[in-house]
């Protein structure tokens, strides 16, 4: 897919968010900046600490502007307690996107606070009722995206339809898939199975004038097989599915290690399986899929895992760079201009009575 390069590609950074900030943040930015020499970074945090670390990376220092933030959002802070505190590095980083100084914000800080401040500050795109958290995951033959992963524990059919549209656009931009296969997560492939809002969402997606390759329902066990490129569900179900997948992946790796330790013959075969082992490890490395995104807002918020290392943080930043170059937020607005999902939703609800 052709990229739209920008002369003013600026990412706002919460330099104090995360378990090992600002060290990991600066190390990750150095890696991301090396791969994206046209990107610039606006850093918010403890200025003396940030500047001291930047001295180790002269090339990065040239593309960074540091602004002092006197306060930090801690992991234990409740969103309601920090949502209106304008002196934190998180709030200042998000506000820079609102003011047009940056096109995206990246933070490894408190997830609840990041989502709450982003929604309050950036607001949802017109015609989008709720934003959604989306991330990229690996399947057997490539990668897929899933949303929502926790921004909305309960969703109606209209919300799911909007997630399908945003997920479709996201997969085109982030994965480079020209026509992604979109599916609704359900407990069965049959039309009568599952909750009513899922059935209604399927009707809305099919009737709307959306350029979407909607393939219907997908069951959880089919996700790793690569049946779909976009998995759509509510935030409660999506978050459970994501954590179940991550937990299963860790279990498989642990069982393989334990099996090798217990078998002398398996240990002898390690040199012959070394390449295969590295390939599997790379495919399942969570750092390479770091960076969940809150989509549907007038700006892009990227949430890095709080405990990630420099490589993982650089991946989160590069995800933001990719979507900025692809004009992701504008694409959602443009595709919604000629679509009235509200009216279609009301029509389908009326037909059901």
N, C-alpha and C positions, 0 to 999 in steps of 0.2 A: 504494500500500500504506500502511496506517495506521501511523504512527510511534508508538513507545512513548517518550514523553518522560520524562526522568529529572531529579529535583531534585539529583542528585549525579553529574553527568556530568563525570568527571575523566579526563584523558589524561596519562600519564606521558611525559616528554620527555627523551631523551638529548641535552642541549644541545650536547655537544661532538662529536657524530658528524657526519661529512661533510667535504667538502673546504674549505668556507668557513664553518665553524661558529666561534663561535655566531651570527655576524651573520645568515646566511641563515635559520637556525632561528628567530631572534626576528622577523625580517621576515615569514617565512611564518606564524608563529603570530599575528602582528598581523592578517594578512589572514583567517586562519581564524576568529579570535575575532570579527572584525567580522561575519562571516556567521552565526556560531553564538554569540550572546550568552549562552546558558545553559551553555556549556562552561567548564571550569576546567582549569588546567594545573599540573602538578607538575614543575618543572625541576631537572635534576641536571647539575652542571658546575662550572666555575671561577666561583665566586660573584661575585667582584669584576667580572669581565668581563661576566657575564650581567646583573648589576644595572645596570652602566653603560649597556648597550644598551637595557635596559628603560625607562630614563629618557626615551628618545625616543618611547615609546608609553604614555602615562599610562593609557589605557583597558585595554590589555593588562596593565599592571602590577597593576591591581586584581584580576585573575582569575588571577594567577600566584603560586605559592609556590616560592621558590628554596632548594635544598639543596646544600651544597657537596660536590663529589666531588673528592678529591685526585688521582685518576689518570684517564687516558684510554686507551681501546682504539684503537691505531693501525691503519691499513690493512694494514701489513705483519705485524702480530701474528698468530700462529697460534692458532686456537681453543683448542688444548690448553694454551697458555701463559697464557691469560687467563680460562679458564672458571671458575676458583675464586677469582679476585681480586675480593673484595667491595668494593674501594675505587674501582672505575671508574664513570664516569657511566653506562655502558651497563648494568652489573650492577645498580647501585642503581635505575635506572629500571625495569628488568624486575622486580626484587624488590618494587617498590611495587605492581605488579599482583598478585603472589603474596600480599602482605599485605592486599590488599583496599582499598588506598588509591586505586587507579585501576583502570579497566576495560580499558585498552589502553595499549600503549607504542609510541612512534614513534621511530625512529632512522635516521639516514643513514650510520651507521658501518659497520664491517667486517661484511660479510654472513655469513661463516662463523661469526664469534664471536657475532653476534646470534642466529643460528639455534641454535647449540650451547647458549648460556646460556639461551635461552628454553625449549628442550626440557628441559634439566636442572632449571630452576627452576620452570616452570609445570606440567610433566608433561602427558601426553596425557589427553584425556577418556576415561573408562571406555568400553570397547568399540571405541575407535579405536586401531589398532595403530601407525600412523605419521601424523604431521602432514604437511601438504603446503603448498607455496608456490603461491599463486593470485594472478593479476592480471587487470585489465580491459584489453581491447584493442578497437580499432575494426574493424568490418567494413563492407561496402558500405551496409547499411541501418540500422546501429546499433552496438551493442557486444556483446561476448561475454566470457566468462571462461575461462581455461585453467588447469589444474593436473594434475600437479605440474610445477614449473618449476625443480627443482634440489635439493629437500630429500632426495629418495631416487633415486639413480641406477638402482637395480634395484627392481622392484615385482612382487609376485605378484598373482594374480587377486583375492584378498581386499582387498589395498591399493587396487587400482583401483576395486573396488566401493565402498569407503569414500570414495574421492575423488569418485566420482559422486554419492554422497549429500551430501557436504559442498559440492560445487560447485553442486548443485541448490539447496541452502539459500542459499548465498552469492549466486547469481544472483537469487533472489527478493528478498533483502534489499538487495543493493547496486545492482541494476539495476531493481528494481521489476517484474520479469516474473513474472506470477502462476503460469504453468506453463512453465518453461524447457524447451527441447529439449536433451536430453543425448546426447552421442555419444562413442564411444571412437575415438581417433585410430588409424588403421590404414593399411596400404599398399594396401588395396582394399576395396570394399564387399561382396565375396562372402564368405560364411561361412567358406570354407576358407582364405582368405588371412590372413597374419599369424601372430604367435606364439600358442602354446597358452594362455598366461595371459590374453591378450586374449579369446580364445574363451570361456574359463571365466568371466571377469569378466562377459561379456555374459549368460551363463546365470544367474549369481548375481543380477544386476540384474533380469533378467526374472522370476525365481522369487520374489525377496524381496517382502515386503509393503511396498514403498516407493512413495510417491506421486510417481513420476518418469515423465516423458514421455521414455522411452528410445527413440531413433530408430535405434540400431544403430551402424554404423561411419561414420566420415567420413575422407576422404582430405585430405592437406595442401592441395591446390590448391582445395578446396571451402571452406576456412575463411574466406577474405576475402569469399565470396559470402553469408555469413550463414545458412548451412544449419542451424547449431546455435547455441545460446546458451551451452552448457557443453561444453568440449572436455576429455576426460580422457585422460591418458597418464602414463607414468613420468617421473621427473625428468630423466633423461638426454635422452630424446627431446623432452620439453617445452622444455628449455632450448635445445636446438639449434633447434627450430622457432621459438621466440620470437626468438632472435638472428637467424635467417634472415629473419624477417618484418621486424624492425627494420632490418636491413641493406638489404633490398630497398626499403623505404620511403625510406631515405636516398638510395639509388641513383636512384630515380625522380625525386626532387626535384632531385638534382644534374644528371641528364640533361636535365631541363626547363630548368634555368638555363643549361646549356651550349648547348642548342639555341637559346635566345633570344639569347644573346650572339653566335652565329655567323650569325644571320639578321637582315638589316636590316628585312625585312617583318614578322618576328615582333616586333621592337622597336616598330614602328609600332602594332602591335595591343595592346601592353601596357595602355594606358588602357582599352580595351574589355574586357579580360580581368581587370582588377584585382579586381573583386568575386569572380570565380570563383577567382582565385589565393588570395585571403584565406580563402575557404571551404575550399579544399583544405589550405592551411597549418594552419588551425585543426583540421581533422579529423585531421591527421597529427601534431599537436604532441605530442611525448612527455611534456611537462610535465602535460598534462591527463589522462594515464593513469599518473601516478607513484604509487607506493605498492603494492608487492607485499606480500601478507599471508600469514603463517604460520598456517594454520587447523588445528583439531583439538586445540588445547591448552586448558587451563583458564585462558584469558585470551587476549587478542588482541595479536599482534605485527605491526607494520606497518614494512616496510623501504622507506625513501625512497632514491632514487638519490643516491649520494654527491656527484655533481657538479651536482645540480639547483639552480635558483634559488628565490627566495622563492615564486613562483607554484606551482612544482612541489611544494615542501614543504607549502604550504597544502593542496594537493589530497590529499596523503598523510594529513594530519591530518583532513581532512574525510571521507575514506574511513573512518577509525577512528570518527569521530563518528556517521556513518550506521549502521555495524554495531552500535555500542553502543545507539543508540536502538531498533534492531530486535531487541535481545536475541539477537544471532546465536549466541553460544556456548551459551546456554540452549536455543536451538532445535535445535542438533545433539544435545544430550543428550536432549531430549524425543523426537525422532524416532527415536532409537536404543533407547529403552526397550523397545519391543515388537518389536524386530528382532534376530534372532540370525544375523548374517552368518557367524560362525564355523561354526555347525552346518550352514548351507546350503552353505558352501564345502566342508566335509568330505563332505557328501552328493554333491555334484557330482563331486568327485575320486574318490569310491568308484564312482560310476556309470561313470566313464571307464575303469575297469580291467575 
